[in-house]
Amino acid sequence: MVSILFTVSTAEGGRAAWLEDMVVHPDWRGRKIGGQLLHEAINRVRAAGCTRITLLTDSTNRAAIQFYEQAGFIRSGMIPLRLHL
């Protein structure tokens, strides 16, 4: 399952997207489903005219970090801040 949030980036001067969630059931991992989901998400974001996809993952989730870096994502200098309401 992949959830994409479309938005407008004033920094980019155009449409941008957040990869909000991406989940593969543990029983189905290791079958390249995650790569297929990510590839399709990137294609749809590109087709929507977005200039960037941003995502957040836990700093301790080394497998996810490696997965996204192998797909071409790079670490950002931005620091996430959160306010729970």
Secondary structure, DSSP 8 states (H G I E B T S, - for coil): -EEEEEEEETTTTEEEEEEEEE---GGGTTSSHHHHHHHHHHHHHHHTT-S-EEE---TT-HHHHHHHHHTT----S--------
